[in-house]
Amino acid sequence: MNKLVLIVHNLRSAHNVGSLLRTADGLGISKIYLTGYTAHPPCPNDARMPHEAAKAARQIHKTALGAEATTEWQYCSDINVVTRKLKTEGFSICALEQANNAVNLQDYKPGGSVGLIVGNEVVGIDSSILDSADTILEIPMQGAKESFNVAQAAAMALYSLKHKI
């Protein structure tokens, strides 16, 4: 059975993380990997100071509404560890980003399990990560704004991909 996982890299907003956890729960996403400096709930061997971990947990819970406890997630500081592991498990790694070589999300046809990367709210996904992705996916913009909020963009992409795998 094909799987869909979400890789959340370097998100600044704990509220966006909470929203992504809630979306993943609602869509039945297999797992979320929180990487880089992305806020995350407390976890085993947490290197953060206790008050920092508690603050992140409160902020995430505000929008996750408990999905942090019902959705499988894992924190790993190095996104490359996650993407290499997933590739060895047969996943195609897709990055959701605007780029000249991006494939329209509507036109993308996955051939199996997919790991979807979403990145920083302001600067997006680093070029080295884009270079290592199998595919870059894009949601075409039709209005005056240049991009969607990361949580909304991820929700659109996950919903679309969920119905294709």
C-alpha positions in Angstrom: 0.0 0.0 0.0 1.4 3.4 -1.0 2.0 6.0 1.8 2.0 9.7 2.0 4.2 11.5 4.5 4.9 15.2 5.2 8.3 16.6 5.8 8.1 20.1 7.5 11.4 21.9 7.3 12.5 25.1 9.1 9.0 26.5 9.8 9.1 29.6 12.1 5.5 29.4 13.3 4.5 26.8 15.9 0.9 27.7 14.9 1.6 26.6 11.4 3.0 23.3 12.7 -0.1 22.8 14.8 -2.3 23.4 11.7 -0.2 20.9 9.7 -0.6 18.3 12.4 -4.3 18.8 12.5 -4.5 18.7 8.7 -2.4 15.5 8.6 -4.7 13.9 11.2 -7.8 14.8 9.2 -6.4 13.4 5.9 -4.9 10.3 7.5 -1.4 11.1 6.5 1.0 8.3 7.5 3.6 10.4 9.4 5.0 13.9 9.7 8.7 14.6 10.0 9.6 17.9 11.7 13.1 18.9 10.7 15.6 21.8 11.0 14.5 24.4 13.5 10.8 23.6 13.1 8.9 23.9 16.4 7.9 20.5 17.7 6.2 19.0 20.7 8.4 17.5 23.5 10.1 14.3 22.4 12.5 11.7 23.8 16.1 13.1 24.2 14.8 16.7 23.6 17.8 19.0 23.6 15.7 22.1 24.3 15.4 23.8 27.7 12.3 22.5 29.4 10.6 26.0 29.3 11.3 26.2 25.5 9.8 22.8 24.9 6.8 23.7 27.0 6.2 27.0 25.2 6.4 25.2 21.8 4.0 22.6 23.0 1.5 25.2 24.1 1.7 27.1 20.8 1.4 24.0 18.7 -1.6 22.7 20.8 -3.4 26.0 20.2 -4.0 25.1 16.5 -3.4 21.3 16.6 -6.2 20.8 19.2 -4.8 17.5 20.2 -3.6 16.2 16.8 -0.1 16.3 18.1 -1.1 13.3 20.2 -3.1 11.5 17.5 -0.8 11.9 14.5 2.4 10.0 14.2 5.3 12.5 14.1 9.1 12.5 14.6 11.6 15.3 15.0 15.0 15.0 13.2 17.2 18.1 12.9 18.7 16.9 9.6 16.3 16.8 6.7 18.8 14.8 4.6 18.7 11.9 7.1 14.9 11.8 6.6 14.9 12.1 2.8 17.7 9.4 2.4 15.8 7.0 4.7 12.5 7.5 2.8 14.2 7.1 -0.6 15.7 3.7 0.6 12.1 2.8 1.5 11.0 3.5 -2.0 9.4 6.9 -1.5 9.6 9.6 -4.2 10.5 12.9 -2.6 8.5 15.9 -3.8 9.2 19.5 -2.7 6.3 22.0 -2.8 7.9 25.2 -4.1 7.7 27.7 -7.0 10.4 27.0 -9.5 11.0 27.1 -13.2 11.2 23.3 -13.4 8.2 22.7 -11.1 5.4 20.4 -12.2 1.8 21.6 -11.8 0.3 19.7 -8.8 -2.7 18.8 -10.9 -0.6 17.2 -13.6 1.6 15.1 -11.2 1.1 11.4 -11.2 2.9 9.6 -8.4 4.2 6.2 -9.0 4.1 5.0 -5.4 4.7 6.4 -1.9 5.4 10.1 -1.6 7.3 12.3 0.9 6.1 15.9 0.5 8.5 18.6 1.7 7.2 22.1 2.7 9.5 24.8 3.9 10.0 28.1 5.5 7.2 30.6 5.4 9.3 33.4 4.0 12.2 31.9 2.0 10.7 28.5 1.0 12.9 25.5 0.5 16.7 25.8 0.2 18.1 25.1 -3.2 20.2 22.2 -2.0 17.1 20.5 -0.8 15.3 21.2 -4.1 18.2 19.7 -6.0 17.9 16.5 -4.0 14.1 16.2 -4.5 12.8 13.8 -7.2 10.1 16.3 -8.2 9.3 19.9 -7.4 5.5 20.5 -7.3 3.8 23.9 -7.7 0.3 25.1 -7.0 -0.3 27.7 -9.7 -1.2 31.2 -8.4 -4.1 33.0 -10.1 -4.4 36.2 -7.9 -2.1 39.1 -7.1 -0.3 37.4 -4.3 2.8 35.3 -5.0 2.3 32.4 -2.6 -0.1 30.7 -0.2 0.5 30.3 3.5 2.5 27.1 4.1 -0.3 25.4 6.0 -2.9 26.1 3.3 -0.5 25.1 0.5 0.4 21.8 2.3 -3.3 21.1 2.9 -4.1 21.5 -0.8 -1.1 19.4 -1.9 -1.7 16.7 0.6 -5.4 16.4 -0.3 -4.5 16.2 -4.0 -1.8 13.7 -3.5 -3.8 11.6 -1.1 -6.3 10.9 -3.8 -3.6 10.0 -6.4 -1.6 7.4 -4.5 
